[in-house]
Amino acid sequence: MEKETDLKQSGPLVLFNVDRKGRLADYAVCHSDHECGDYLLRQAELALGGAYVPNESVYCLAGAERTDDGLPELLDDYIREGNIRDLPSIDLRSLTFIHETTGGGLPEGMWAILEKTEQLLDSPDNRKILEAYHAYHEKRENALPERTISAVRTDKGVLLFDDSGRGLQCLESYLRYQPDSLVAGLHPSAGCPMHADGEAFRRFVKTFGLNATDEANEIAALTGIRARGLSDPGQLEKVSVHRAGFRNLYERRQASLERNDIVMYRALGQASMDMAERILRTEYKVRGYAPSMAEKETGHRAGPPAGKKKTNRWRKTDGTPKRRV
């Protein structure tokens, strides 16, 4: 990959998402490193707005034959013919992991994001956390009976929207222009009540004159969101490390409330609860959310074996460095 100064000389880059079924999910034409970084940030925030982060990869194409209205067809051809195997790529879950766990979220610019990814994976502890993060989202994406599907009745039939960030975005866009549509929720996500409470934790600390650590305060804030959803700006302020991941959800939820879109308001509330549960489970191993022994032994893993480094540098599928484009 070339630096930003080189991009201006060689023409625009096309970044595009491909889902686990080999379908084009999104794309953008970028003319600078900054624009590339903005695209990656949008994809991360969109994914974190759902109940799980889908198994998608972001590919980079330089020197595209066309960047006009025919670009989607060109990208579909690349995917169908298997030419994306030779393109640089980064998986979406690594992007969201960095955005959730790094203070301030993803850095500006694509090159800064890639460098941050490499720094993250230099730590064996971070690689283990990322492995659990991949496994959680993989299991959640495949747990179809536990997922929430929104059904919208139209005069031509029924439209179904899943609970991924992209699915909720499509539902939100549709309801904005079709406010009178009849919507029903199918297969609601199984609730996992949290017996601990953030306010109870703060009272406990105050009563016994204890000093709460930053990590304990973060867990308490996440516990409150998991129990009641994200509806108060005060909750957002109590979250420190993961604030960037929740801010977008909160703003979208408030906007849906202002336009009296109760269906979207409830869906985004559930998404915030799911996000809090995911973080408590994968990062802090909070009792009731940590992976069970059965999960550890059966190997529901999307990442590399423990102790082995997974590199997210733009590489080929066989592990050899890709040629610079």
C-alpha positions as a Markdown table, in Angstrom:
| # | Residue | x | y | z |
|---|---|---|---|---|
| 1 | Met | 0.0 | 0.0 | 0.0 |
| 2 | Glu | 1.1 | 3.5 | -0.7 |
| 3 | Lys | 1.2 | 6.5 | 1.6 |
| 4 | Glu | -1.3 | 9.3 | 1.1 |
| 5 | Thr | 1.0 | 11.4 | -1.1 |
| 6 | Asp | 1.3 | 8.4 | -3.4 |
| 7 | Leu | -2.4 | 7.9 | -3.5 |
| 8 | Lys | -2.9 | 11.3 | -5.0 |
| 9 | Gln | -0.6 | 10.4 | -7.9 |
| 10 | Ser | -1.9 | 7.0 | -8.6 |
| 11 | Gly | -5.6 | 7.7 | -8.5 |
| 12 | Pro | -8.4 | 6.8 | -6.0 |
| 13 | Leu | -8.6 | 3.6 | -4.0 |
| 14 | Val | -11.8 | 1.6 | -3.7 |
| 15 | Leu | -12.6 | 0.1 | -0.3 |
| 16 | Phe | -15.4 | -2.4 | -0.2 |
| 17 | Asn | -16.9 | -4.9 | 2.3 |
| 18 | Val | -17.6 | -8.5 | 1.5 |
| 19 | Asp | -19.8 | -10.6 | 3.8 |
| 20 | Arg | -19.3 | -14.3 | 4.8 |
| 21 | Lys | -21.4 | -15.4 | 1.8 |
| 22 | Gly | -19.2 | -13.5 | -0.7 |
| 23 | Arg | -21.7 | -10.7 | -1.3 |
| 24 | Leu | -20.8 | -7.0 | -1.7 |
| 25 | Ala | -22.1 | -5.2 | 1.4 |
| 26 | Asp | -20.7 | -1.7 | 0.9 |
| 27 | Tyr | -18.1 | 0.3 | -0.9 |
| 28 | Ala | -16.6 | 3.8 | -1.3 |
| 29 | Val | -14.2 | 5.6 | -3.6 |
| 30 | Cys | -11.4 | 7.2 | -1.6 |
| 31 | His | -9.0 | 9.9 | -2.8 |
| 32 | Ser | -6.8 | 10.1 | 0.3 |
| 33 | Asp | -5.6 | 8.3 | 3.4 |
| 34 | His | -8.0 | 10.4 | 5.5 |
| 35 | Glu | -11.0 | 9.4 | 3.3 |
| 36 | Cys | -10.0 | 5.7 | 3.6 |
| 37 | Gly | -9.8 | 6.1 | 7.4 |
| 38 | Asp | -13.3 | 7.7 | 7.5 |
| 39 | Tyr | -14.7 | 4.7 | 5.6 |
| 40 | Leu | -13.1 | 2.2 | 8.0 |
| 41 | Leu | -14.5 | 4.2 | 10.9 |
| 42 | Arg | -18.0 | 4.3 | 9.4 |
| 43 | Gln | -17.9 | 0.5 | 9.0 |
| 44 | Ala | -16.8 | -0.1 | 12.5 |
| 45 | Glu | -19.4 | 2.2 | 14.0 |
| 46 | Leu | -22.1 | 0.7 | 11.8 |
| 47 | Ala | -21.2 | -2.8 | 12.9 |
| 48 | Leu | -21.1 | -1.9 | 16.5 |
| 49 | Gly | -24.7 | -0.6 | 16.2 |
| 50 | Gly | -26.0 | -4.1 | 16.0 |
| 51 | Ala | -26.3 | -7.2 | 18.3 |
| 52 | Tyr | -23.1 | -8.7 | 16.8 |
| 53 | Val | -20.3 | -7.8 | 14.5 |
| 54 | Pro | -20.7 | -9.8 | 11.2 |
| 55 | Asn | -18.0 | -11.8 | 9.6 |
| 56 | Glu | -17.0 | -9.3 | 6.9 |
| 57 | Ser | -13.7 | -8.2 | 5.4 |
| 58 | Val | -12.8 | -4.8 | 3.9 |
| 59 | Tyr | -10.8 | -5.1 | 0.7 |
| 60 | Cys | -8.7 | -2.4 | -1.1 |
| 61 | Leu | -8.6 | -2.1 | -4.8 |
| 62 | Ala | -6.3 | 0.4 | -6.5 |
| 63 | Gly | -6.5 | 1.4 | -10.2 |
| 64 | Ala | -10.1 | 0.3 | -10.7 |
| 65 | Glu | -11.2 | 0.3 | -14.3 |
| 66 | Arg | -14.1 | 2.5 | -13.4 |
| 67 | Thr | -15.4 | 4.4 | -10.4 |
| 68 | Asp | -18.8 | 5.5 | -11.8 |
| 69 | Asp | -22.2 | 3.9 | -11.5 |
| 70 | Gly | -20.8 | 0.7 | -12.9 |
| 71 | Leu | -18.5 | 0.2 | -10.0 |
| 72 | Pro | -20.8 | -2.2 | -8.0 |
| 73 | Glu | -20.9 | -4.5 | -11.1 |
| 74 | Leu | -17.2 | -4.4 | -11.4 |
| 75 | Leu | -16.7 | -5.3 | -7.7 |
| 76 | Asp | -19.3 | -8.1 | -8.0 |
| 77 | Asp | -17.2 | -9.5 | -10.9 |
| 78 | Tyr | -14.0 | -9.4 | -8.8 |
| 79 | Ile | -15.8 | -11.3 | -6.0 |
| 80 | Arg | -17.4 | -13.9 | -8.3 |
| 81 | Glu | -14.2 | -14.6 | -10.1 |
| 82 | Gly | -12.2 | -14.9 | -6.9 |
| 83 | Asn | -9.9 | -12.0 | -7.8 |
| 84 | Ile | -10.3 | -10.5 | -4.3 |
| 85 | Arg | -7.9 | -13.2 | -3.0 |
| 86 | Asp | -5.0 | -11.1 | -4.3 |
| 87 | Leu | -6.2 | -7.9 | -2.8 |
| 88 | Pro | -5.2 | -6.4 | 0.5 |
| 89 | Ser | -7.8 | -6.8 | 3.3 |
| 90 | Ile | -8.5 | -6.4 | 6.9 |
| 91 | Asp | -11.3 | -8.2 | 8.9 |
| 92 | Leu | -14.1 | -6.0 | 10.3 |
| 93 | Arg | -14.0 | -7.5 | 13.8 |
| 94 | Ser | -10.4 | -6.4 | 14.2 |
| 95 | Leu | -11.5 | -2.9 | 13.4 |
| 96 | Thr | -14.4 | -2.9 | 15.8 |
| 97 | Phe | -12.2 | -4.4 | 18.5 |
| 98 | Ile | -9.7 | -1.5 | 18.3 |
| 99 | His | -12.5 | 1.0 | 18.2 |
| 100 | Glu | -14.1 | -0.4 | 21.3 |
| 101 | Thr | -11.0 | -1.0 | 23.4 |
| 102 | Thr | -8.9 | 2.0 | 22.5 |
| 103 | Gly | -9.4 | 5.4 | 24.2 |
| 104 | Gly | -10.9 | 7.7 | 21.6 |
| 105 | Gly | -11.6 | 4.9 | 19.2 |
| 106 | Leu | -9.9 | 4.3 | 15.8 |
| 107 | Pro | -7.2 | 6.8 | 15.0 |
| 108 | Glu | -7.5 | 9.1 | 12.0 |
| 109 | Gly | -6.4 | 7.8 | 8.6 |
| 110 | Met | -6.0 | 4.2 | 7.2 |
| 111 | Trp | -2.3 | 4.0 | 7.8 |
| 112 | Ala | -2.6 | 4.9 | 11.4 |
| 113 | Ile | -5.4 | 2.3 | 11.8 |
| 114 | Leu | -3.2 | -0.4 | 10.3 |
| 115 | Glu | -0.3 | 0.6 | 12.5 |
| 116 | Lys | -2.5 | 0.4 | 15.5 |
| 117 | Thr | -3.6 | -3.0 | 14.5 |
| 118 | Glu | 0.0 | -4.2 | 14.3 |
| 119 | Gln | 0.8 | -2.7 | 17.7 |
| 120 | Leu | -2.2 | -4.4 | 19.3 |
| 121 | Leu | -1.3 | -7.8 | 18.0 |
| 122 | Asp | 2.2 | -7.5 | 19.3 |
| 123 | Ser | 0.8 | -8.3 | 22.8 |
| 124 | Pro | 0.0 | -12.0 | 23.6 |
| 125 | Asp | -2.7 | -10.9 | 26.1 |
| 126 | Asn | -4.4 | -8.7 | 23.5 |
| 127 | Arg | -4.3 | -11.6 | 21.0 |
| 128 | Lys | -6.1 | -13.8 | 23.5 |
| 129 | Ile | -8.7 | -11.1 | 24.1 |
| 130 | Leu | -9.2 | -10.6 | 20.4 |
| 131 | Glu | -9.6 | -14.4 | 19.9 |
| 132 | Ala | -12.4 | -14.4 | 22.5 |
| 133 | Tyr | -13.9 | -11.4 | 20.8 |
| 134 | His | -13.9 | -13.2 | 17.4 |
| 135 | Ala | -15.4 | -16.3 | 19.0 |
| 136 | Tyr | -18.2 | -14.4 | 20.7 |
| 137 | His | -19.3 | -12.6 | 17.5 |
| 138 | Glu | -19.1 | -15.8 | 15.5 |
| 139 | Lys | -21.3 | -17.7 | 17.9 |
| 140 | Arg | -23.7 | -14.8 | 18.1 |
| 141 | Glu | -24.0 | -14.5 | 14.4 |
| 142 | Asn | -24.7 | -18.2 | 14.0 |
| 143 | Ala | -27.2 | -18.4 | 16.9 |
| 144 | Leu | -30.2 | -17.8 | 14.7 |
| 145 | Pro | -32.9 | -18.8 | 17.3 |
| 146 | Glu | -31.5 | -16.1 | 19.7 |
| 147 | Arg | -31.4 | -13.3 | 17.1 |
| 148 | Thr | -34.0 | -10.6 | 16.6 |
| 149 | Ile | -35.6 | -10.3 | 13.2 |
| 150 | Ser | -37.9 | -7.3 | 12.5 |
| 151 | Ala | -40.7 | -8.0 | 10.0 |
| 152 | Val | -42.3 | -5.2 | 8.1 |
| 153 | Arg | -45.6 | -5.9 | 6.3 |
| 154 | Thr | -46.0 | -4.2 | 3.0 |
| 155 | Asp | -48.6 | -4.4 | 0.2 |
| 156 | Lys | -46.2 | -6.6 | -1.7 |
| 157 | Gly | -45.3 | -9.0 | 1.1 |
| 158 | Val | -43.1 | -8.9 | 4.2 |
| 159 | Leu | -39.6 | -7.4 | 4.5 |
| 160 | Leu | -37.2 | -9.0 | 7.0 |
| 161 | Phe | -34.4 | -7.0 | 8.7 |
| 162 | Asp | -31.8 | -8.8 | 10.9 |
| 163 | Asp | -30.3 | -7.3 | 14.1 |
| 164 | Ser | -26.9 | -6.5 | 12.6 |
| 165 | Gly | -25.8 | -2.9 | 12.4 |
| 166 | Arg | -26.5 | -2.9 | 8.7 |
| 167 | Gly | -29.8 | -4.5 | 9.2 |
| 168 | Leu | -30.9 | -2.0 | 11.8 |
| 169 | Gln | -29.7 | 0.8 | 9.6 |
| 170 | Cys | -31.8 | -0.5 | 6.7 |
| 171 | Leu | -34.8 | -0.8 | 9.0 |
| 172 | Glu | -34.3 | 2.7 | 10.3 |
| 173 | Ser | -34.1 | 4.1 | 6.7 |
| 174 | Tyr | -37.2 | 2.2 | 5.6 |
| 175 | Leu | -39.3 | 3.3 | 8.6 |
| 176 | Arg | -38.2 | 6.9 | 8.1 |
| 177 | Tyr | -40.0 | 7.0 | 4.8 |
| 178 | Gln | -42.8 | 4.4 | 5.7 |
| 179 | Pro | -43.8 | 5.4 | 9.2 |
| 180 | Asp | -47.2 | 3.7 | 9.1 |
| 181 | Ser | -45.8 | 0.3 | 8.3 |
| 182 | Leu | -46.7 | -2.6 | 10.6 |
| 183 | Val | -43.6 | -4.0 | 12.3 |
| 184 | Ala | -43.3 | -7.1 | 14.4 |
| 185 | Gly | -40.3 | -8.6 | 16.2 |
| 186 | Leu | -39.6 | -12.2 | 15.6 |
| 187 | His | -37.3 | -14.5 | 17.7 |
| 188 | Pro | -36.4 | -11.9 | 20.4 |
| 189 | Ser | -32.9 | -12.3 | 21.8 |
| 190 | Ala | -32.7 | -14.3 | 25.0 |
| 191 | Gly | -32.2 | -12.0 | 28.0 |
| 192 | Cys | -29.5 | -12.6 | 30.5 |
| 193 | Pro | -30.3 | -10.6 | 33.6 |
| 194 | Met | -27.4 | -9.1 | 35.5 |
| 195 | His | -27.8 | -9.6 | 39.3 |
| 196 | Ala | -25.1 | -7.0 | 40.0 |
| 197 | Asp | -26.0 | -3.3 | 39.7 |
| 198 | Gly | -23.8 | -0.3 | 39.0 |
| 199 | Glu | -25.4 | 1.8 | 41.6 |
| 200 | Ala | -25.2 | -1.0 | 44.2 |
| 201 | Phe | -21.5 | -1.2 | 43.5 |
| 202 | Arg | -21.0 | 2.5 | 44.1 |
| 203 | Arg | -22.9 | 2.3 | 47.4 |
| 204 | Phe | -20.7 | -0.7 | 48.4 |
| 205 | Val | -17.5 | 1.2 | 47.7 |
| 206 | Lys | -18.7 | 4.3 | 49.6 |
| 207 | Thr | -19.9 | 2.3 | 52.6 |
| 208 | Phe | -16.7 | 0.5 | 53.1 |
| 209 | Gly | -14.4 | 3.3 | 52.2 |
| 210 | Leu | -12.8 | 1.4 | 49.3 |
| 211 | Asn | -11.0 | 2.8 | 46.3 |
| 212 | Ala | -12.6 | 1.6 | 43.0 |
| 213 | Thr | -10.2 | 1.0 | 40.2 |
| 214 | Asp | -10.9 | 2.3 | 36.7 |
| 215 | Glu | -11.6 | -1.2 | 35.5 |
| 216 | Ala | -14.1 | -1.8 | 38.3 |
| 217 | Asn | -15.9 | 1.5 | 37.4 |
| 218 | Glu | -16.0 | 0.5 | 33.8 |
| 219 | Ile | -17.5 | -2.9 | 34.7 |
| 220 | Ala | -20.1 | -1.1 | 36.9 |
| 221 | Ala | -21.1 | 1.2 | 34.1 |
| 222 | Leu | -21.4 | -1.6 | 31.6 |
| 223 | Thr | -23.4 | -3.6 | 34.0 |
| 224 | Gly | -26.0 | -0.8 | 34.3 |
| 225 | Ile | -26.2 | -0.6 | 30.5 |
| 226 | Arg | -26.7 | -4.3 | 30.2 |
| 227 | Ala | -29.5 | -4.3 | 32.7 |
| 228 | Arg | -31.4 | -1.2 | 31.5 |
| 229 | Gly | -30.1 | -0.2 | 28.1 |
| 230 | Leu | -28.5 | 3.1 | 27.1 |
| 231 | Ser | -31.0 | 5.9 | 27.5 |
| 232 | Asp | -29.3 | 8.5 | 29.8 |
| 233 | Pro | -26.4 | 10.7 | 28.8 |
| 234 | Gly | -25.1 | 10.2 | 32.3 |
| 235 | Gln | -24.6 | 6.5 | 31.5 |
| 236 | Leu | -22.5 | 7.5 | 28.5 |
| 237 | Glu | -20.3 | 9.7 | 30.7 |
| 238 | Lys | -19.6 | 6.8 | 33.2 |
| 239 | Val | -18.2 | 4.7 | 30.4 |
| 240 | Ser | -14.6 | 5.4 | 29.7 |
| 241 | Val | -12.7 | 3.0 | 27.5 |
| 242 | His | -15.7 | 2.0 | 25.4 |
| 243 | Arg | -17.4 | 5.4 | 25.2 |
| 244 | Ala | -16.8 | 5.7 | 21.4 |
| 245 | Gly | -18.6 | 2.5 | 20.7 |
| 246 | Phe | -21.7 | 3.5 | 22.7 |
| 247 | Arg | -22.0 | 7.1 | 21.6 |
| 248 | Asn | -23.2 | 6.4 | 18.1 |
| 249 | Leu | -25.9 | 4.0 | 19.5 |
| 250 | Tyr | -27.1 | 6.6 | 22.0 |
| 251 | Glu | -27.4 | 9.4 | 19.4 |
| 252 | Arg | -29.3 | 7.1 | 17.0 |
| 253 | Arg | -31.6 | 6.0 | 19.8 |
| 254 | Gln | -32.4 | 9.5 | 20.9 |
| 255 | Ala | -33.1 | 10.5 | 17.3 |
| 256 | Ser | -35.5 | 7.6 | 16.9 |
| 257 | Leu | -37.3 | 8.7 | 20.1 |
| 258 | Glu | -37.6 | 12.3 | 18.8 |
| 259 | Arg | -39.4 | 11.1 | 15.7 |
| 260 | Asn | -41.5 | 8.8 | 17.8 |
| 261 | Asp | -40.1 | 5.6 | 16.1 |
| 262 | Ile | -40.7 | 3.3 | 19.0 |
| 263 | Val | -39.7 | 0.1 | 17.1 |
| 264 | Met | -36.2 | 1.5 | 16.3 |
| 265 | Tyr | -35.9 | 2.9 | 19.8 |
| 266 | Arg | -36.4 | -0.5 | 21.3 |
| 267 | Ala | -34.1 | -2.2 | 18.8 |
| 268 | Leu | -31.2 | 0.1 | 19.5 |
| 269 | Gly | -31.9 | -0.3 | 23.2 |
| 270 | Gln | -31.4 | -4.0 | 22.8 |
| 271 | Ala | -28.3 | -3.5 | 20.7 |
| 272 | Ser | -26.7 | -1.4 | 23.5 |
| 273 | Met | -27.5 | -4.1 | 26.1 |
| 274 | Asp | -26.0 | -6.7 | 23.8 |
| 275 | Met | -22.9 | -4.6 | 23.3 |
| 276 | Ala | -22.4 | -4.2 | 27.1 |
| 277 | Glu | -22.9 | -8.0 | 27.6 |
| 278 | Arg | -20.3 | -8.7 | 24.9 |
| 279 | Ile | -17.7 | -6.5 | 26.5 |
| 280 | Leu | -18.3 | -7.9 | 30.0 |
| 281 | Arg | -18.0 | -11.4 | 28.6 |
| 282 | Thr | -15.0 | -11.2 | 26.3 |
| 283 | Glu | -12.9 | -8.5 | 27.9 |
| 284 | Tyr | -13.6 | -8.6 | 31.7 |
| 285 | Lys | -14.7 | -12.2 | 32.1 |
| 286 | Val | -17.5 | -11.1 | 34.4 |
| 287 | Arg | -19.2 | -14.1 | 36.0 |
| 288 | Gly | -22.2 | -15.1 | 34.0 |
| 289 | Tyr | -20.6 | -13.7 | 30.8 |
| 290 | Ala | -17.2 | -15.4 | 30.6 |
| 291 | Pro | -16.9 | -18.2 | 28.0 |
| 292 | Ser | -17.9 | -21.6 | 29.5 |
| 293 | Met | -15.5 | -24.5 | 29.8 |
| 294 | Ala | -17.5 | -26.2 | 27.1 |
| 295 | Glu | -17.0 | -23.3 | 24.7 |
| 296 | Lys | -13.3 | -23.3 | 25.4 |
| 297 | Glu | -13.0 | -27.1 | 24.8 |
| 298 | Thr | -15.2 | -27.3 | 21.7 |
| 299 | Gly | -13.2 | -24.6 | 19.9 |
| 300 | His | -15.8 | -22.1 | 18.8 |
| 301 | Arg | -12.9 | -19.9 | 17.6 |
| 302 | Ala | -12.6 | -17.5 | 14.7 |
| 303 | Gly | -9.1 | -16.3 | 15.6 |
| 304 | Pro | -5.7 | -18.1 | 15.8 |
| 305 | Pro | -4.7 | -20.7 | 18.4 |
| 306 | Ala | -3.8 | -19.2 | 21.7 |
| 307 | Gly | -0.2 | -18.0 | 21.8 |
| 308 | Lys | 0.1 | -17.6 | 18.0 |
| 309 | Lys | 0.2 | -14.2 | 16.4 |
| 310 | Lys | -2.5 | -13.3 | 14.0 |
| 311 | Thr | -1.3 | -10.5 | 11.7 |
| 312 | Asn | -3.8 | -8.1 | 10.1 |
| 313 | Arg | -1.3 | -6.6 | 7.8 |
| 314 | Trp | -2.5 | -6.5 | 4.3 |
| 315 | Arg | -1.5 | -10.1 | 3.3 |
| 316 | Lys | -2.5 | -12.9 | 1.0 |
| 317 | Thr | -4.6 | -15.8 | 2.2 |
| 318 | Asp | -1.5 | -18.0 | 2.2 |
| 319 | Gly | 0.3 | -15.7 | 4.7 |
| 320 | Thr | 2.8 | -14.2 | 2.3 |
| 321 | Pro | 3.1 | -10.5 | 2.0 |
| 322 | Lys | 0.9 | -8.9 | -0.7 |
| 323 | Arg | 2.5 | -6.8 | -3.4 |
| 324 | Arg | 2.2 | -3.1 | -2.8 |
| 325 | Val | -0.4 | -1.5 | -5.0 |
